Amino acid sequence: MRVRLAYGRHGLDIDVPQRNCDVVEPVYHPGLPDEHAALLDVLRHPMGMPPLHQTVKSTDTVAIAVCDITRPIPTDRILPPILEELAHVPREQIAILIAAGSHRANTTPELEEMLGREVVRDYRVVNHTAFDKETLRYVGDISTGIPIWLNRLWLDADVRVATGLVEPHFFAGFSGGPKVPAIGLAGIDTILGEHSPYLVGHPRSTWGVIDDNPMHTVIREIARRTGVDFNLNVIVNKEHRIVRAYAGDLWASHRAACQEARRIVMRPVPEPYDIVITTNSGYPLDLNLYQTIKGMSAAALIVRGGGVIICASECSDGIPEHGEYKRLLASVSSPEEFLKVIRRRDHQPVMDQWEVQLQAQVQMKATLYLKSSLPDDDARAAHVLPIRSVEEALSTALEQMGGDARICVLPEGPQTIPYVDEKAA
């Protein structure tokens, strides 16, 4: 049968056997018929607090946190109703902060794509950087000793508005909500603490779990200590259309969004599969290999030990070159060696080690093939096996495991979070 994978901007069609093959996707919901009207409605009837336009005075300074280019959130359609509700506030009092965390700064063309040309032209737009302490402020330590360094413009604003996409996250449980300011607007010292080997490797730091998740607990504490005055979260479908929107009190709106996202994207399967074909949900999530670990991690939830994961992710932005991920991969001879290194008592945390840690955990469980635009040498240096086509890798895997091997395809990658549930048999 023919299956379309989310790959780059245009998708990738593959042929897979009809027999012994399951295709697992989120529950499909069409986009809202009038996104603008729906967003205005939740902004004017928020959860647990007054409407946005009543929350903000004309004399207030406002900081609006938005996701960077690596998230498939339609910020260009989310910002206009927010700015409409803030029409009584002079534009020079509003700053739009790109919550990039430790990612690279977004380029002007990317900002125009993300936010819309008019917004980039008419408002102050600032790429957050985690590495310049002149743009950060220290506000104390949380209970576990992690220092809180956050964006100074965010902390200085009279009103702080967080926006975000709620989707399952491979160690924070769900994205959006408190994660946007607590990681997206944090300094590197804070980010390293939030992504310690212990927190990333904890069994409760996983997809779809926010309660008793030690990583999410840290994120919540930072957000509580520093404050979010208004929150707007959305859930999108595979066309990146908004299907649900939640606004108001940070905790109430985020929890409601998480509950709905869990119902839509978490899909039970009866038993592990021998072979799992996955993606990283297409552009912009599959910009680079760093982000692609999410799709691999989703597949690892349902592949059997010793199985095969075949991942299709365009990686048009490379490994990438920025950050420490590429260097860390090159510093070890195998994923197993990297896990040994970070478990040493004298190990000092390094930026991006969490992504290598998660990749290594996946590769301890399954053989990993990658269909991408990366040069073969770059893929091999990253400890993954490059392939020309998904079908060729599938044929090789079936030769190794036999014709009765069970196959699962996750066309939307980490937009679907499968889990083994014997009751689904």
N, C-alpha and C positions, 0 to 999 in steps of 0.2 A: 504494500500500500504506500501511497505517497503522503508525506508529512512535510509541512512547511515549518522550518525552524526560524525563530527570531534571531537574525544574524545581521549585524551592521544596520544600515538604513533600509535595505530592500528585502531581507529574508533569504533563506536558503532552502530549496526543495530537496528532499532525500527520499530514497526508496528503502523501505524496511519490510521484512517478512510479515505477512498477515498472521501467520501462526506463531503462537507463544510471544506475542508482542502487545504490550499495553501502551496507550498514549494517555498521559495524565496531565491535565491542565486545570487552571482555576475555574471555578464556576463563573461562566460568562455573564456579565451584566452590561447592558448598553450604556453609553454615556448619557448624562443628563440632557434632556431636550433643550434646556436653556441654562447653560452653566453660569452665566453672568447673574441671572435672576436668582438662581439657587444659592450662589455665594453671597449675594446681597441679603438674602433671607436669613442665612445663618449668622451673618455679621450683625444683623438687626435683631435677631432672636437667639443670642448665644446661650450657652449652658452655664448657669451659675453666676452670672454677672450682667451688668447693663450692656446695651449695644455699644459697638466700637465708637461710633460718633459721639456718644455720651461719655465714654471713658476718657477721651482725649480732649483737653482744652485747647483753645486756639493759641495759647501762649506756651504750650508744651513743646519740647523737642521729642522727636519720635525716631526710634531705631527699628527697622524692619529686617529681620533675619530671613534670608532665603537660601535654598540649596544651591550648590555649585553645578557645573555642567555634567557631573557624573551621575546625576539623579534624573529619572524620567518624569519630573514633575512639571506641569505646564504653568510655570511661574508667570509667563507672559499673559496668561488668562486669569491668574489668581490676583496679581497685583492691581489691575484696573479697578475692581470693585473695592478693594481696600483703600486705594488712593481716592476713590470717589467718596468714601465715608470719611476721609480725612481732608476733604476739600476746604474745610474751615481753617486748616493749619497751613501757614505759608510753606511753600515748597522748600525754602532754604532751611527750614527747621526739621526736615525729614531726611534721614540717611538710610539707604538700602545696603545692608551688609551681606556680602557673599560668604556664607558659612562654609568655608572650604576646609576647615580643620588643618591637617598637615599637607593637603593636596596643593598642587601648583595654582598660581593665580590664573583666573580665566581671562582670555584675550578679549579685546574689544568686539570682534565679530561674534565670539561666543556669548558675550554679555548681551549683545543686540538680539541674538537668537533666543536666549533665555528669557530676557526681560521685555523685549520690544524696543525698537529704536527710539521711540518717543520718551520712554522712561529713562533710558541711558542718556538721552539729550537733556532732559528737563530736571532730573533729580541727581542728587549726590549718590554715586554708587561706589562702594569701597570693597575691594578684594581683601578679605581677612587674611592675615599672615600669622602663623603660629610662631614665627622665628624672630620677630622684631619686638623686643620688650618695650620699646618706646611707644608702641601701639597697644600695649597690654597693661593691665593693672593686677597686682596681687591683692587678694582679699581674704587671705587666711588659708588654713588647711581644713580638710574634712576630717571626719572621725577616724579614718584609716590612715591619715597622715599625708594624703595626696594634696599637693599645693594647688590652690585655685588661682590660675592666671587666665583672665578673660579679656576680650576686646574692650579697650577703653571707651570707644564710642558707644558701645552697647551699655556698659555700666553707667556712663554719664547721662544717658537719655532719661528724660522724665517718664516716658512710656516705652516699653519694650514689647514689640509684637513679633512672635515667632510663627513662621509658616513652615510646612513640611509635608512630605509624602509618608504615609504610613504603609509600610510593607514589612514582612518578616525580615529580620536581620540575623546573620549567622552567629553573633555572640551577644548583641545587645537585646535580642528578643524581637523588638520591633523598632523601626526607625521613626522619625518624626517626634513630636512632643518635646520632652526635655533633652533629647539627644542633639537637637539642632543647636541650641546655645552651648550646652555643656561640653560638646566635642567640637562642633563646627566653628565655634567662636573662641576656642580655648588656645592657650599657649602650649608649646611643645612639652614643657615639663608636666603640665596637667595631662596632656594626651598620653605621654609615656606611662604615667601612673594609672590612667584609665585602662590602658592596654597591656598591663603586666602579664607575663606568662601564666601566672596563677589565675588571674581573672579571665583571660582568654581561654585557658584550658579547662576551666571548671565545668563539670557536666551540666550545671544549670544555666551556664552562659551559652544559650543556644537559640535556635529558631523558635519564634512564637512564644517565648517565656519571658514575662517581665516580673512576676512575683517570685521572690526568693532567688532571683537571678543576681549574683553579686556584681556583675558588670552594670546592670541596669540600676541597682541600688546606689552605686557610686554616682551614676549620671543623675539620678533623682536628687541626691543630696546636694550636688553642685547647683542644680537648677533651683532648688528650694532656697539655698543660701544666697543666691544672686538675683533671683526673681524674674518671672515672665508675667507681664501684665495682661496679655491677650494672646490666644493661640488659635491658629487656623490650620487644620490638617485635612488632607484629601486622600482618597483612595482612587486609583486609576485602573482602567482595563488595558488590554494589550494594544489598543490603538492610542493609549495615553489620553483617553477621554476621562473626565472626572465622573465617577459613578456615585460617590458619597462625599459629603463635606461636613466637618464638625468644627465648631468654633466656640470660644469663650474661655472659661477657666481651664488652665493648662491640664490639670489632672483629670477632670471630668471629660473633656473633649478628647484627650489622647486615649483614655481607657475605652471610651465608646468606639473610637476609630479602630483600636486594636481588636476589640471583640468582633467587629464586622469584618475586618481584614482576615482574622483567623477563620471565620466561617467561609469566606470566599476562596482563600488560597491554600488552606491546609487540607490535603487530600489523602485519605487512607488507602493503603495497598495491603494485600493479604500476607505477603511474605517478601523477603529480599529477592532481588533480581541478580542474575549472573552478569548482565551487561546493562548499563544505563547510559543513554544518549542525552546530553543536556546542552544548554546554551547559557549565555549570560544576559538573556532578555533583549538582545539587540541594542542598537544605538539609543541613548548614549551610555548605557551600562557596560557595553562590551568595548569601550574605548581602549582598554589596556588589559594586560594580563593580571595586574594587581587587583583590579575590580573583578576579574573573571573567577577568582577563587570562590566567590559567592556561588556561582553556578555549579562549580565542582563540589562544593560543600553540600549543596542541596542534593546532588546526586548521591553523595556518600551516605546520606540518611537511609537509602534503600538498596544500596549495592551490597552483595554478600562479601565477606572477607575473601580476598584472593580473586575478586571479580575485576571487571573492566569498566572504566568511565571514559566515554568519548565526548569531548566538549567542543562545540563549535562557537567560537567567539572571534570576531574580526580583529580586535586589538589594533585599530588604525593608529592609535597613539603609542604603539610599541609596548615595551615591558612595564613602565615607561623609563625614560632616561632620568627624570627628576626623582628625588627621594632616595631612600636607601635599599629599596626592595631588590633591585637588580644586583647591587653590590653584595648584599647578604646572600643571595642565591649563588653567586659566583664564589663566595668565600668558603663553601663547603662542598664536599664531594658527593653528598647524598642528602635527601631529606632527613633520614635517620640521624645523620651526624649533626644536623642543625638542632634537632630536638635534644640531643645530648648536650650541646653547647649551652642552650638557654636554661637547662636544668641545673647547671653548675651554680654553686653558692656564690661564686665570685663574679657571676655574669652581670654586666651592667646593661640595662635596657637600651635599645637602639630604635630609632624611628623605623617603622614598617616591619619590625620583626614579627608582629602579630600576623601579618599576611603570610609570611613564610612559615610560621608556626602552623597555621591552619592548612596551608598547602601540604605541609609535611604530614599532618594528621590524616589528611585524605589519602596521601600516597602510601601511608602505612597500611591502608586497608585495600587499595585497588591500584591496578595499572592505569596510568593516565595518558590518554591520547588527546592531541589538540589540533583542530582544524582552525587556522587563522591566517592572517596576512603577514605574520612574523617570518623573517628568514629562518630557515631550518636550524642554523647554528645558534641563533638567539633562543629558539625554543629548547634546544638540547641543553644549552647553558643554564636554562631555567629548570632543568630536570624534568621536562615533559617531552613526550614523544610526538614529533610533528608528523602530520598526515596530509596527503593531498586531498582526500575526500573522506567523508564520514562513512560512505558505503565500503570503501576499501578497508578501513579500520574495523568495521563491523564484520566483514568477511573474514579477516584475520582472527578476530576474537571468536567467531563461531567455529573456525577450524580448530582453535585451541580448546574450546569448551564443549564442542559437540553440537549437533544440529538441534538438540532438545533444549539448548540454553534459553532461559527466559530473558526477554528484553523489555526494557521500559524506555519510553521517550518522554522527555520533559521539554516540549517545544518552547515554553516560555521561561525555562531555567528557573532562577530563584523567585520568579513571580508565582511559582507553584512550590509549596513546601510539602512534599510527600512524607508519610510516616508509616511504619509497619504497624498494622492493627489486625490481629488475628481474627477479630470479629468481622473484618471486611471480606474474609474468605467466602 
